[in-house]
Amino acid sequence: MTHFKTLSTILITALSLTVLPTTTAPVAQAATWHRGTPTALRGKWRLGSVTTAFVHLKVTKTRFYFYSFGPLYYLKNVRYRQVKPHTYQIRGYEYSHQKMTDTLNIRRQKTQSFQFKGIYPNDSWLAFNRR
C-alpha cells in the first residue's frame, strides 16, 4: 500500500510540473506606446548653447513644436514610449513639411534639461534647458 501512495504522489507531482508551465499568465509589453507626451518633458525649452530665442522647443500634451531659424517643425497626434530610464522615443505626424510620421529620440538629463536627437539620421544630440 505504501508503494501505491508513493507512486501516486510521484505521478501527481510529475503531472503538475508538466501541466502548470503551459498555463502561465501572458507577459505584458514593457515598451508600449502611450498617447501624448511625457509629463517630464512638457513646457518651453531653449537650446542650451545659444542665448538667443531663435532655437527653442515647446512640448504640450499632444504636440511637439521645434522653432528654429527656418520654418516651424511640429508633430501632432503624438505618442511616446520609454526606451530606457529617462530616454524616450516620441512619434507623431509631421504636418508642416513632409507630411509623414517621424520618430524623435529624447534623453532626460536633469529636471531642468534634456538632450534632443535631431530629426535627420546623422544629427547630433542637442542640449536644451528650461526657459
BAKE-376069 format. One record per residue (C-alpha): x, y, z; residue in one letter. Coordinates in steps of 0.5 Angstrom, whole numbers, padded with zeros to 4 digits, always signed. Example, Ala and Ser with C-alpha at 12.3 -4.5 7.8 and 13.67 -1.06 7.14 Angstrom:
BEGIN
+0025-0009+0016A;+0027-0002+0014S;
END
This chain:
BEGIN
+0000+0000+0000M;+0006+0005+0002T;+0009+0004-0005H;+0002+0005-0008F;+0002+0012-0004K;+0009+0014-0006T;+0008+0012-0014L;+0001+0016-0014S;+0005+0022-0010T;+0011+0022-0015I;+0006+0021-0021L;+0001+0027-0019I;+0008+0031-0018T;+0010+0030-0025A;+0004+0032-0028L;+0003+0038-0024S;+0010+0040-0026L;+0009+0039-0033T;+0002+0042-0034V;+0003+0048-0030L;+0008+0052-0034P;+0004+0051-0040T;-0002+0055-0036T;+0002+0061-0034T;+0000+0068-0035A;+0001+0072-0041P;+0007+0077-0041V;+0006+0085-0041A;+0009+0089-0046Q;+0014+0094-0042A;+0015+0099-0048A;+0008+0100-0050T;+0007+0107-0054W;+0003+0112-0050H;-0002+0117-0052R;+0001+0125-0051G;+0008+0127-0049T;+0011+0125-0042P;+0010+0130-0037T;+0017+0131-0035A;+0018+0134-0042L;+0012+0139-0042R;+0014+0146-0042G;+0018+0151-0046K;+0026+0150-0047W;+0031+0153-0050R;+0038+0151-0054L;+0043+0151-0048G;+0049+0153-0052S;+0045+0159-0055V;+0043+0165-0051T;+0038+0168-0057T;+0031+0166-0057A;+0031+0163-0064F;+0032+0156-0063V;+0027+0153-0058H;+0022+0147-0056L;+0015+0147-0054K;+0012+0141-0051V;+0005+0141-0050T;+0000+0135-0048K;-0001+0133-0055T;+0004+0137-0060R;+0012+0138-0060F;+0014+0144-0063Y;+0021+0146-0066F;+0023+0153-0067Y;+0029+0155-0071S;+0032+0160-0076F;+0028+0156-0081G;+0020+0155-0082P;+0017+0152-0076L;+0017+0144-0075Y;+0012+0141-0071Y;+0009+0134-0069L;+0002+0133-0068K;-0002+0126-0066N;+0004+0125-0061V;+0005+0118-0058R;+0011+0116-0054Y;+0015+0110-0051R;+0020+0110-0045Q;+0026+0106-0048V;+0031+0106-0042K;+0030+0110-0036P;+0030+0118-0038H;+0030+0116-0045T;+0024+0117-0049Y;+0022+0116-0057Q;+0017+0121-0059I;+0013+0119-0065R;+0008+0124-0069G;+0005+0126-0075Y;+0010+0132-0078E;+0005+0136-0081Y;+0009+0142-0083S;+0014+0140-0089H;+0014+0133-0091Q;+0007+0131-0088K;+0009+0124-0085M;+0011+0120-0079T;+0017+0122-0075D;+0020+0119-0069T;+0025+0123-0065L;+0030+0121-0059N;+0030+0125-0053I;+0034+0124-0046R;+0033+0127-0040R;+0039+0130-0036Q;+0036+0133-0030K;+0030+0136-0028T;+0032+0143-0032Q;+0035+0140-0038S;+0035+0134-0043F;+0038+0132-0050Q;+0034+0132-0056F;+0037+0128-0062K;+0035+0131-0069G;+0030+0129-0074I;+0036+0127-0079Y;+0040+0121-0079P;+0046+0124-0078N;+0044+0129-0073D;+0048+0130-0066S;+0045+0131-0059W;+0043+0138-0058L;+0042+0140-0050A;+0036+0144-0048F;+0035+0148-0042N;+0028+0150-0039R;+0026+0157-0041R;
END
